[in-house]
Amino acid sequence: PWLAGRTVVPVSTLSGPELALQKLGKTPLGRYLFTSSTLTRDFIEIGRDAGLWGRRSRLRLSGKPLLLTE
């Protein structure tokens, strides 16, 4: 199966340790996010459109937001 994803990271989130998001290279984003002790989730939405399932989460790293859509 294929998985398509999009992550929106505000410029204001890319400060301090979160600057590492710009230098992940081949490291999967999920590995970086879900091993972080500062990660929290504000919400998750799940839905279906045109027969495809998707989910969207607003996450926070050190209190700074990002939006993850799959």
N, CA, C and O atoms as CSV, one atom per row, in Angstrom:
chain,resi,resn,atom,element,x,y,z
A,1,PRO,N,N,0.825,-1.207,0.000
A,1,PRO,CA,C,0.000,0.000,0.000
A,1,PRO,C,C,0.859,1.257,0.000
A,1,PRO,O,O,1.985,1.260,0.498
A,2,TRP,N,N,0.317,2.306,-0.558
A,2,TRP,CA,C,0.992,3.598,-0.623
A,2,TRP,C,C,0.486,4.491,0.486
A,2,TRP,O,O,-0.672,4.408,0.896
A,3,LEU,N,N,1.362,5.335,0.960
A,3,LEU,CA,C,0.995,6.327,1.963
A,3,LEU,C,C,1.487,7.679,1.476
A,3,LEU,O,O,2.675,7.857,1.204
A,4,ALA,N,N,0.581,8.615,1.371
A,4,ALA,CA,C,0.958,9.982,1.006
A,4,ALA,C,C,0.856,10.835,2.255
A,4,ALA,O,O,-0.072,10.681,3.049
A,5,GLY,N,N,1.797,11.717,2.425
A,5,GLY,CA,C,1.778,12.567,3.606
A,5,GLY,C,C,2.214,13.981,3.281
A,5,GLY,O,O,2.918,14.237,2.304
A,6,ARG,N,N,1.775,14.881,4.128
A,6,ARG,CA,C,2.171,16.289,4.008
A,6,ARG,C,C,2.315,16.832,5.416
A,6,ARG,O,O,1.463,16.604,6.274
A,7,THR,N,N,3.387,17.544,5.643
A,7,THR,CA,C,3.628,18.152,6.941
A,7,THR,C,C,3.807,19.648,6.751
A,7,THR,O,O,4.581,20.090,5.902
A,8,VAL,N,N,3.088,20.418,7.545
A,8,VAL,CA,C,3.203,21.874,7.512
A,8,VAL,C,C,3.851,22.304,8.821
A,8,VAL,O,O,3.331,22.050,9.907
A,9,VAL,N,N,5.002,22.965,8.691
A,9,VAL,CA,C,5.758,23.410,9.863
A,9,VAL,C,C,5.925,24.922,9.783
A,9,VAL,O,O,6.615,25.417,8.891
A,10,PRO,N,N,5.306,25.665,10.699
A,10,PRO,CA,C,5.507,27.115,10.694
A,10,PRO,C,C,6.975,27.470,10.931
A,10,PRO,O,O,7.680,26.772,11.660
A,11,VAL,N,N,7.420,28.539,10.321
A,11,VAL,CA,C,8.799,28.996,10.501
A,11,VAL,C,C,9.107,29.189,11.984
A,11,VAL,O,O,10.220,28.915,12.433
A,12,SER,N,N,8.124,29.659,12.737
A,12,SER,CA,C,8.345,29.898,14.171
A,12,SER,C,C,8.615,28.610,14.947
A,12,SER,O,O,9.178,28.657,16.041
A,13,THR,N,N,8.221,27.460,14.394
A,13,THR,CA,C,8.495,26.175,15.048
A,13,THR,C,C,9.959,25.774,14.880
A,13,THR,O,O,10.501,25.036,15.703
A,14,LEU,N,N,10.595,26.258,13.819
A,14,LEU,CA,C,11.963,25.854,13.496
A,14,LEU,C,C,12.989,26.687,14.256
A,14,LEU,O,O,13.758,27.448,13.668
A,15,SER,N,N,12.981,26.528,15.555
A,15,SER,CA,C,13.981,27.197,16.392
A,15,SER,C,C,14.409,26.230,17.483
A,15,SER,O,O,13.677,25.300,17.824
A,16,GLY,N,N,15.579,26.451,18.020
A,16,GLY,CA,C,16.093,25.558,19.057
A,16,GLY,C,C,16.298,24.161,18.505
A,16,GLY,O,O,16.714,24.009,17.357
A,17,PRO,N,N,16.012,23.128,19.304
A,17,PRO,CA,C,16.226,21.748,18.867
A,17,PRO,C,C,15.416,21.368,17.625
A,17,PRO,O,O,15.795,20.451,16.895
A,18,GLU,N,N,14.302,22.070,17.383
A,18,GLU,CA,C,13.451,21.737,16.246
A,18,GLU,C,C,14.069,22.131,14.904
A,18,GLU,O,O,13.533,21.772,13.855
A,19,LEU,N,N,15.174,22.854,14.919
A,19,LEU,CA,C,15.914,23.115,13.677
A,19,LEU,C,C,16.336,21.807,13.013
A,19,LEU,O,O,16.556,21.766,11.802
A,20,ALA,N,N,16.449,20.747,13.796
A,20,ALA,CA,C,16.826,19.439,13.261
A,20,ALA,C,C,15.824,18.937,12.226
A,20,ALA,O,O,16.171,18.086,11.406
A,21,LEU,N,N,14.596,19.438,12.243
A,21,LEU,CA,C,13.603,19.037,11.241
A,21,LEU,C,C,14.071,19.362,9.826
A,21,LEU,O,O,13.689,18.674,8.880
A,22,GLN,N,N,14.881,20.383,9.670
A,22,GLN,CA,C,15.376,20.773,8.350
A,22,GLN,C,C,16.494,19.869,7.854
A,22,GLN,O,O,16.861,19.926,6.680
A,23,LYS,N,N,17.036,19.044,8.725
A,23,LYS,CA,C,18.214,18.247,8.369
A,23,LYS,C,C,17.978,16.753,8.575
A,23,LYS,O,O,18.915,16.027,8.907
A,24,LEU,N,N,16.752,16.283,8.384
A,24,LEU,CA,C,16.455,14.870,8.614
A,24,LEU,C,C,17.074,13.960,7.561
A,24,LEU,O,O,17.379,12.802,7.846
A,25,GLY,N,N,17.261,14.473,6.348
A,25,GLY,CA,C,17.813,13.624,5.289
A,25,GLY,C,C,16.903,12.437,5.038
A,25,GLY,O,O,15.727,12.618,4.723
A,26,LYS,N,N,17.427,11.224,5.173
A,26,LYS,CA,C,16.641,10.012,4.932
A,26,LYS,C,C,15.975,9.477,6.193
A,26,LYS,O,O,15.304,8.446,6.146
A,27,THR,N,N,16.148,10.156,7.308
A,27,THR,CA,C,15.497,9.735,8.550
A,27,THR,C,C,13.994,9.960,8.426
A,27,THR,O,O,13.570,11.072,8.110
A,28,PRO,N,N,13.179,8.935,8.664
A,28,PRO,CA,C,11.732,9.123,8.592
A,28,PRO,C,C,11.251,10.160,9.610
A,28,PRO,O,O,11.689,10.171,10.760
A,29,LEU,N,N,10.351,11.019,9.166
A,29,LEU,CA,C,9.813,12.050,10.051
A,29,LEU,C,C,9.165,11.428,11.284
A,29,LEU,O,O,9.347,11.921,12.397
A,30,GLY,N,N,8.411,10.351,11.090
A,30,GLY,CA,C,7.754,9.686,12.219
A,30,GLY,C,C,8.740,9.222,13.276
A,30,GLY,O,O,8.469,9.336,14.472
A,31,ARG,N,N,9.869,8.704,12.851
A,31,ARG,CA,C,10.882,8.261,13.814
A,31,ARG,C,C,11.363,9.441,14.649
A,31,ARG,O,O,11.508,9.331,15.867
A,32,TYR,N,N,11.609,10.558,13.994
A,32,TYR,CA,C,12.056,11.751,14.720
A,32,TYR,C,C,10.972,12.226,15.683
A,32,TYR,O,O,11.240,12.466,16.860
A,33,LEU,N,N,9.744,12.359,15.174
A,33,LEU,CA,C,8.668,12.904,15.999
A,33,LEU,C,C,8.336,12.015,17.191
A,33,LEU,O,O,8.280,12.486,18.328
A,34,PHE,N,N,8.116,10.733,16.930
A,34,PHE,CA,C,7.576,9.867,17.970
A,34,PHE,C,C,8.625,9.308,18.922
A,34,PHE,O,O,8.295,8.542,19.828
A,35,THR,N,N,9.878,9.682,18.727
A,35,THR,CA,C,10.893,9.380,19.744
A,35,THR,C,C,11.235,10.620,20.558
A,35,THR,O,O,12.060,10.562,21.470
A,36,SER,N,N,10.600,11.740,20.229
A,36,SER,CA,C,10.856,12.986,20.961
A,36,SER,C,C,10.076,13.001,22.271
A,36,SER,O,O,8.873,12.739,22.289
A,37,SER,N,N,10.755,13.304,23.348
A,37,SER,CA,C,10.085,13.387,24.656
A,37,SER,C,C,9.253,14.656,24.786
A,37,SER,O,O,8.482,14.792,25.736
A,38,THR,N,N,9.397,15.593,23.841
A,38,THR,CA,C,8.652,16.855,23.918
A,38,THR,C,C,7.412,16.862,23.023
A,38,THR,O,O,6.729,17.882,22.929
A,39,LEU,N,N,7.109,15.727,22.358
A,39,LEU,CA,C,5.980,15.664,21.434
A,39,LEU,C,C,4.663,15.501,22.181
A,39,LEU,O,O,4.537,14.646,23.059
A,40,THR,N,N,3.683,16.328,21.824
A,40,THR,CA,C,2.302,16.161,22.295
A,40,THR,C,C,1.383,16.299,21.088
A,40,THR,O,O,1.755,16.877,20.067
A,41,ARG,N,N,0.166,15.755,21.225
A,41,ARG,CA,C,-0.817,15.834,20.141
A,41,ARG,C,C,-2.016,16.630,20.641
A,41,ARG,O,O,-2.611,16.297,21.665
A,42,ASP,N,N,-2.366,17.698,19.900
A,42,ASP,CA,C,-3.547,18.490,20.247
A,42,ASP,C,C,-4.826,17.779,19.815
A,42,ASP,O,O,-5.801,17.739,20.566
A,43,PHE,N,N,-4.823,17.217,18.604
A,43,PHE,CA,C,-6.005,16.506,18.114
A,43,PHE,C,C,-5.614,15.600,16.958
A,43,PHE,O,O,-4.553,15.749,16.351
A,44,ILE,N,N,-6.504,14.656,16.672
A,44,ILE,CA,C,-6.392,13.825,15.474
A,44,ILE,C,C,-7.782,13.743,14.859
A,44,ILE,O,O,-8.766,13.514,15.562
A,45,GLU,N,N,-7.860,13.930,13.547
A,45,GLU,CA,C,-9.103,13.792,12.796
A,45,GLU,C,C,-8.916,12.671,11.787
A,45,GLU,O,O,-7.870,12.573,11.145
A,46,ILE,N,N,-9.926,11.831,11.650
A,46,ILE,CA,C,-9.888,10.725,10.701
A,46,ILE,C,C,-11.084,10.878,9.778
A,46,ILE,O,O,-12.186,11.183,10.234
A,47,GLY,N,N,-10.877,10.667,8.477
A,47,GLY,CA,C,-11.978,10.807,7.534
A,47,GLY,C,C,-11.721,10.042,6.257
A,47,GLY,O,O,-10.648,9.477,6.046
A,48,ARG,N,N,-12.738,10.040,5.407
A,48,ARG,CA,C,-12.667,9.326,4.137
A,48,ARG,C,C,-13.170,10.246,3.033
A,48,ARG,O,O,-14.191,10.915,3.187
A,49,ASP,N,N,-12.442,10.272,1.913
A,49,ASP,CA,C,-12.834,11.085,0.765
A,49,ASP,C,C,-12.499,10.312,-0.503
A,49,ASP,O,O,-11.378,9.828,-0.660
A,50,ALA,N,N,-13.449,10.195,-1.390
A,50,ALA,CA,C,-13.249,9.490,-2.668
A,50,ALA,C,C,-12.709,8.078,-2.454
A,50,ALA,O,O,-11.882,7.600,-3.230
A,51,GLY,N,N,-13.177,7.417,-1.403
A,51,GLY,CA,C,-12.771,6.043,-1.132
A,51,GLY,C,C,-11.432,5.888,-0.443
A,51,GLY,O,O,-10.996,4.765,-0.191
A,52,LEU,N,N,-10.773,6.988,-0.133
A,52,LEU,CA,C,-9.469,6.926,0.532
A,52,LEU,C,C,-9.590,7.429,1.965
A,52,LEU,O,O,-10.258,8.429,2.227
A,53,TRP,N,N,-8.947,6.738,2.876
A,53,TRP,CA,C,-8.932,7.149,4.278
A,53,TRP,C,C,-7.759,8.080,4.527
A,53,TRP,O,O,-6.718,7.982,3.876
A,54,GLY,N,N,-7.941,8.974,5.468
A,54,GLY,CA,C,-6.867,9.892,5.828
A,54,GLY,C,C,-6.968,10.285,7.287
A,54,GLY,O,O,-7.980,10.053,7.947
A,55,ARG,N,N,-5.903,10.881,7.770
A,55,ARG,CA,C,-5.911,11.406,9.138
A,55,ARG,C,C,-5.057,12.658,9.183
A,55,ARG,O,O,-4.120,12.832,8.403
A,56,ARG,N,N,-5.407,13.517,10.115
A,56,ARG,CA,C,-4.688,14.775,10.283
A,56,ARG,C,C,-4.512,15.006,11.774
A,56,ARG,O,O,-5.451,14.857,12.555
A,57,SER,N,N,-3.299,15.369,12.156
A,57,SER,CA,C,-2.988,15.634,13.558
A,57,SER,C,C,-2.276,16.962,13.694
A,57,SER,O,O,-1.397,17.291,12.898
A,58,ARG,N,N,-2.655,17.720,14.704
A,58,ARG,CA,C,-1.830,18.870,15.070
A,58,ARG,C,C,-0.979,18.413,16.238
A,58,ARG,O,O,-1.479,18.040,17.299
A,59,LEU,N,N,0.318,18.455,16.007
A,59,LEU,CA,C,1.296,18.031,16.997
A,59,LEU,C,C,2.033,19.249,17.513
A,59,LEU,O,O,2.000,20.319,16.904
A,60,ARG,N,N,2.695,19.076,18.638
A,60,ARG,CA,C,3.550,20.130,19.185
A,60,ARG,C,C,4.870,19.508,19.633
A,60,ARG,O,O,4.903,18.472,20.298
A,61,LEU,N,N,5.945,20.169,19.250
A,61,LEU,CA,C,7.288,19.825,19.716
A,61,LEU,C,C,7.742,20.963,20.605
A,61,LEU,O,O,7.846,22.103,20.154
A,62,SER,N,N,8.009,20.670,21.844
A,62,SER,CA,C,8.377,21.715,22.813
A,62,SER,C,C,7.338,22.838,22.814
A,62,SER,O,O,7.679,24.010,22.975
A,63,GLY,N,N,6.072,22.471,22.633
A,63,GLY,CA,C,4.992,23.449,22.631
A,63,GLY,C,C,4.797,24.177,21.316
A,63,GLY,O,O,3.893,25.005,21.205
A,64,LYS,N,N,5.627,23.887,20.308
A,64,LYS,CA,C,5.557,24.573,19.009
A,64,LYS,C,C,4.798,23.699,18.003
A,64,LYS,O,O,5.084,22.506,17.893
A,65,PRO,N,N,3.823,24.280,17.259
A,65,PRO,CA,C,2.912,23.476,16.442
A,65,PRO,C,C,3.473,23.019,15.100
A,65,PRO,O,O,4.371,23.637,14.528
A,66,LEU,N,N,2.901,21.899,14.616
A,66,LEU,CA,C,3.058,21.453,13.243
A,66,LEU,C,C,1.846,20.614,12.889
A,66,LEU,O,O,1.215,20.034,13.773
A,67,LEU,N,N,1.514,20.541,11.612
A,67,LEU,CA,C,0.341,19.812,11.143
A,67,LEU,C,C,0.807,18.650,10.283
A,67,LEU,O,O,1.538,18.842,9.311
A,68,LEU,N,N,0.384,17.446,10.641
A,68,LEU,CA,C,0.766,16.226,9.932
A,68,LEU,C,C,-0.483,15.620,9.304
A,68,LEU,O,O,-1.437,15.291,10.009
A,69,THR,N,N,-0.482,15.472,7.974
A,69,THR,CA,C,-1.613,14.896,7.247
A,69,THR,C,C,-1.126,13.673,6.482
A,69,THR,O,O,-0.103,13.718,5.800
A,70,GLU,N,N,-1.872,12.580,6.606
A,70,GLU,CA,C,-1.541,11.337,5.891
A,70,GLU,C,C,-2.808,10.820,5.233
A,70,GLU,O,O,-2.780,9.782,4.572
